Amino acid sequence: MKEFDAIVVGAGSGLDIASVFASHGKNVALVEPGPLGGTCLNRGCIPSKMLIHRADIVETIRDSEKFHINAQVEEIDFENIVQEVNNSVSSDAEGIEKAVEKSENHTLYKEKARFVDEKVLKVGDERITADKIFLAAGSRPLIPPIEGITSIDYLTSKEALQLDEKPESIVMIGGGYISCELAHFFEAMGVEVTIIESGDSLLKREDREISEKFTEIAERRFNVNLGMYASKVEELEDGIKVVAEDGGGNKHSFAGEKILLAAGRVPNTDELNVKAAGIKTSERGFVEVDERMETNKDGVYAIGDIADNWMFKHSANYEAEIAIKNAFGKKEIADYRSMPHAVFSSPQIAGVGKTEQKLEEENVDYIKASYEYKNTGMGHALKEKDGFVKLLASQEGDILGFHIIGPDASQLIHEVLVAERNDLGVEGIKDTIHIHPALNEVVQRAFNQI
C-alpha cells in the first residue's frame, strides 16, 4: 500500500488543496477520473456561461428594435458555437493536467477511487492511504424515477452543453436554475423550449416575488407548465414524448426532439463507498462535516457539493481554504454569512440571505423595501420594465436578505455582500455615495426606504 502526506479526491476545488500541500513539499495523491478542473470548468458554470453569453448577444440584437435600431440575427452557427466553447474548456483542462504532471510532489490517478477501509482507498489495482484525506468528489445529475427513462437517450446538463447539432425542440424536466439558464441559451439559438415543473413557479427556492416575476417573464418565451410531474417517457420516430400529471391526476403529453433532465443533483458518496471508511452521511447521502470541514473521522475532510453546505463553486473554493487551514493546524471555522448566489438566466437573478417566505416560516420580524430598475436613470436608459431589487431588514437595521432580478444582478449584489460581511448593515449602503446615473442606484434607493 502506498502512503502519501495527503490524498485529494476530486480535481475541481480540490486542486487548490493539492497545490498547497505540494507547495509545502508534501507528497499528494490527486485522484480524478475525468478531465481536471471539476464540474465547473468541464460541464458546469464555465461552459454554460460561455454559451449563455452568446445567447445574451442574440437577445440584445433581437431587442434592438425598441431602441429604433434596425438589426437582426441572420444566422446562428450552433455547431461552431458549441465546438468553440468545448474546445476552449478542453484546452484549459489539458493545461491543468500538464501542470500537475510536471510537479514532483503530485501523483495523478486518472481513475475512480473507492474506500475499502478507514483512510484506505483503492484506485485501480492500487491501495493508497494518507494522514490527511480530502473529499472533493462533487455531485452528479439526479435521474428521477420516470417510467421508461432508462430506455431513451436523455440529456443532462453535461450532454446539453456538448450537442453536435441544434435540436428543433427540447423538453426540460425541472424548473430550477440549470433548466432556466439552459432554456435561455436554447431559445436564443432558435430552439422551441418546453419546461415541466412540479411547483407553482420556476426557481421556487428564490424569494417568492422574484420567482413569480421570473415565471411571468419566462412564460413569454417558453412553454411553461407548472404543477406537473413527469411520470412517463417514450421514444417517438422523430423525438421523445413526455407524459406529465397535474395535481388532479390529469395527464398531459409533450413532445420534443430532445429531453433534458434537470431535477436536481445527488452526491458521489456512493461511488466513493464512504461507508467502508466509517464516514457519516446525511439521510440524502451527503458527507456530514463540522465547522472546520472535517468529517467524523480525524483527518478526513469534505468540501463542495459532496458536503452539501452550499452547492456553489465559490462556496467550494471557500471551503477548500477552510479545510487547508485546519489541516495545517490553524483551527479556522467556516463563516457562511453573506453566501451569495446568482442565476445567469435572462433576466439575471442574484440573492443573499433569507427569503421573505423563510423569515415568515421562522417567525422573524422584518421590514422590507423594493425599488424598480425603470425608476432610475440607467434603468430608464435601458428601457428595463421588469427588473427590481428587494431588501429584507430587521428593525435594528441589519440586512436579513437582498434579492435582485434584472440586468447585471450578479454584479449589483456585491456592494450588499461587502456591507453584510463587514456588519455595516442598512446604514452602510445608505451612507455610501453612489455614482449617478449608474445602475447601482437601484440598490441605494431600496435601502433609502428603510
N, C-alpha and C positions, 0 to 999 in steps of 0.2 A: 504493500500500500504506500502510495506517495504522499508525503507530508508537505504542506505549504504553510506560510505565515498567515495567508488569508485566501479564502475562496469566494468569488463573486459569481452568483448565478444570474445571468441576465446582463446584456450589454447595452442597455438604454442609459438610465441614470446610474446604473451600476458601474459604468465606465469611469465616472468621477471617483468612485470609491477605489477601484482598481488602480487608477492613476496615482492617487495619494499614497497608497501602500507602496507602489513601485518607486515613487519619488523618494520614499524613505529607505530605499534599499531592501525592501521586503520582497520575498518571492510570493507572487499572487497568481492563482489559477482563475482565469476568466472563462466561464462556460456559457456559450451562446451558439445554438444550432443554426440560427438564421443569420441574416446579414447584421453586422454590427450597427448600433445606433438605436436599436429598440423599435417599439411600435411607433413612437412619434416620428422618427426620421423615415422609416421604411413604409409604413402602412397607416399612418395616422395624421397628426397635425401638420407636418411639413408638406407632404404631397397634396393633402386636401386643401391647404391654404394656397398653395401654388395654383391649383386648379380653380379654386374659388376666386382668386384674383382675376383670372381670365373671364370668369362669369361676371365679375363686377365691371370689367371693361365693356362687355357686351351690354350690360344693363345701362351703363352710362350713355352708350351710343343710342340705345333704344329710347332713353328718356330725354334725349337732346331736343326733341320737338317742343317740349314745354318751355324751352329757353329760346324758341324761334330759330333753332339751328337745324338745317335740313341735312341730317346724316342718317345712314342706315348700314346695317350689317349685311354685306353682300355674300360672304362665305365664311363658314367656320370649319377649319381643318381639324376636326375632332381627333383623328388618329395621331396627327403630329403633335397636337397639344398634349395628349396623354403620354405619348412616347418621349417628348422632350422633358416633361416633369419626371417621369420614372427613370430616364437616363441620368438626370441630374442627381436624383436620390441615390441611385446605384453607385454613381461615381463617388459620392460622399461616403457611403458605407464602405466601399473598397478602400478609400483613403484612410479611414479609421482602422480598418483591418491591417493594412500595411504598416501603419504606425505602431500598432500593438505588437505585430510580429517582429519588428525591429528592436523592441525593448528586451533587454536581457532579463528583466525581472518579471515579465509577463509570460505565462504559459497559456496559450489559447486552445480551448477544447471546442471544436465545432460540432458538438453532439449534445443530445439531451442528457440531463443528469437526473438521477433518482436516488433518494436516500435509501440506504439499506440498513443503517444503524444510526445511533446518535453521533452526529458530527462525521458521518461517513457517507460519501456519495459515490455512486457508480456512474462512470462516464465511459460509454462504450464498453470495453473489456477491462477498464482500469478502475481501481478504487482510490479515492483521494480523501484526505482529511486536512483539517486546519484548526487552529485555536479560535480563529475568527471566521465566521461564515456569514455572508450577506445574501439574502434572498431578494432579488430584484427581477423576478421572472414574469411579472406582469399578469395580464389577463387576456382573454380571447372572447370573440363574439359568442353570445348565448344563442343556441339553436333551439327555438321554442318547440314544444311537442305538438306540432301540427300534423294532422293526418296527411300522409303522402310526401312529407318534406324530404325524406331520405331518398326518394325516387326521382327527384328533379334536380336540375342544375341551377341552384340558387346562388345569389351573390351575398357576401358580407361586405363590410366596409373595405376590407383588403382588396377583394376582387373588383369592387366598384371603382377603385382608383386606378385599375390596370386594364380596362377594357380595350380591346384592339379596334372594335368598331362601335359606332354610336348606335344605341338601340332606338327604335322609334318610340317606344313607351316603356315605362317601368312602374311597378307596383311596390311601394315601400311599406313594410310591416313595422310599425313603431313610429311615434311622433316625437322622439327625443332629439337631442342636439345633432347626433350623427345623421339622422334622417333629414332634419331640416337644413343642415349645411349642404348635404349632397343633393337635396331637392333643388336648392338654389342653383347649384352647378349644372345639373342635368337640364333643368327647364331653360336656363340661359343658353344652353347648347342646342336647344330645339327639340328636347325630348318631352313627351307628354308624361306628366308625373301624377300618380295617384298615391295618396297616403291613407293608411288604415291605422287608426289609433283607438285604443280601448278607453281612454279618458275622455273628458268633455272638452278638452282643449289640447293644443300642441304645447310642447315644452312645459308640461304641467308642474315641474319642480320649481319653475320660476315664480316670482311674485305674481299673484293671480291677475293683477291689472296688466302686467307685462305679457303674461301668457295669453290673456284674452285679446289684447291688441295684436299680438303676433299672429294669432289664429285668424283674426279678421283679415289681416293683410295677406296671409298665406292662401286664404280661400279665393283671393283674386287671381292667383297664379296657378294653383294646383287643385286637383280634385281631392278635397279633404273629406274624409269620412270618420266621424267621431263616434265614440261609444260602441265600437265594434271590435270583436275578437276574431282573428283569422283562425278558422277551425279546420280547413282542408285546402290542399292544393293539388292540382293535377295538370299534367302536360298536355298542351294543345299542339296542333300541327304547326302553328306559327307563333307559339308563345306559351304562356302559363296562365291558368285560371286560379284565382283565389276565391274561396268561399268564406265569407265572414258572417258572424252572427251578432245581432244587436241585443240590447238588454231584454227585449221581449221575445227572444228566440227566433226572430225572423232572419232568414238567410238572404245574403246579398252576394252577387257574383261580380268579380272584377278581373279583367284580363290585361296582360301586358307582355311585351316581348321578353322582359327580364323581371325577376323578383328580387328585392333586396331585403334581407333580414337585419333589422336594426332595433332589436328588442332588449338590448342591454348586454352586459359582459359578465363573464364568470372568471374567477381566479385560476391560475395554473397550479394550484396546490396539489391537485390530484395527480397531475403529470409528474410533479416533484416527489410524490409519495411522502409528504411531510410527516404523516402519522408514524412511519417507521423510525423517525428520529425523535418521536415523543413531543413534537411541536404542536401546541394547541391552536385550534382554528375555531372560528365562529360558526354559527348554525348555517351560514351561507357559504362556508368553506374558506373564508379569508383568514390569513395568519393573524393571530392576536399579538399585539405589541404594546409595550408600555410607553411612557412619555419620552423615553430615550431611544425608541425604535427597536428595543430588544425584546425577543420572544421569551417564553418561559424557560428556555434553555440558555444557560450562561454562554455569552459569546456568539450567539446566533441572532442576527438582526434581520429585519424585513422592512422594505421601503416600497413606495409606489403602489400601483394597483393591487398587488398581491396582499397588501396590508390593509386596504380599504379605509384609510382615513379620508383621503380625498383622491379621486381618480383623475388628477391633472398632471401634466408634465412638470409644471412649475412647482407643484407640491412634492412630486417625487424628487426633484432636484434639491429642494429644501430638506427633505427627509434624509437624503444622502449626506448632506452636510452635518445633520444632527447625529446620524449613525457614525460617521467618521470621527467626530469629536469624542463621542462616548467610547468608541473602540480604542482611542488613544488616551483614555482616562480623564477627559475634561469634564465629564458629568453635565452635559448640556441637555436641557429639557425643551421639547418641541413646543412652540407657541404658535397656535393656528389662528390667532387673531388676524383679521383682515385678509383671510384667504379668498382671493377673488376668482371669478370665472368669466368666460366670455363665450358667446356663440357666434361664429362667423358666418351667419346666415345673411339674408337681406330682408329686413334691416338687421344690423348687428344688435346683439344683446350683451349686457355685462351686468354683473351684480356682486355684491359683497354683503355679508352679514345675514340677518334674519329676513324672511319674507313676512308680509303682513299676516298671512294665514298662520305662520309659525308663532308669531307673537300672540295671536289670539288663542292658539292652542295652548300656549304656555301661560296664558292669563297675565301677560306683561302689559303694564300701562305704557302707552306710547302716543306720540303726536306725529302727524305726517304732513308732508307738503310735496307738491309736484309742480313742474313747470314744463311747458311745451316748447320744443325747438322753434316753432314758427313765430313765437313771440320774442325772439332775439334777432339782432341784426343779421348774424350769419345764417341762422335758420331761415330767415326770410329770403336771404340771397340764394340759398339752396332750394327754395320752394319746398321745404320739408313740411309735410302736412300731418304726419303720423307720430313723429318722434316725441318722446317726453322722458323726463327723469323723475324719480320718486324717492323721497327721503323719509326714513323712519327714525325717530329720535326719542330719547327719554325726556322727561320734564326737566331734568338737570342739564340737558344739552349734550348728552352722549350720543354718538352715532350708533344706531342699532342695526340699520340696514340701508343700503342705497342701491337702486336699480335703474338701468337705462335701456331704452330701446330707441335706436336711431343711428344715423351716421357716426362713425368713429367712436362708438360706445366703448370699445375695448381700450381706447386711449383716454377718453374723457374721465374714466373712473379712477385713474391713477392719483389724482390730487386728493380724492377722498380716501384712498388707501393709505397715503402718506399721513394724512391728518389722523385717521383712526389708529394707525400703527403707533403713532407717537403721542396718543392721548390728547390731541388738540381739540377734538370734539367739533361741535357745530360752529363755535366761535372761531376756530382755526381757519375754516373756509370763509366765513363772513368777513374776517379781518384781512383776508388776502386780496390785494389789488389784482383784478383780472383785466386782461387786455380787451379793449373794445375795438371791433366787434367780433372777437374770437368766439368760437363755438362754446368754449368753456363757460361763457356767461350763463348758459342754461343751468349749469351746476350751481353757480353762485346765486342765481335768483331763486332757486328752490330753497337753498339754505337761508336766504334772507327772509323767507316767510316764517321761519321758526323764531 
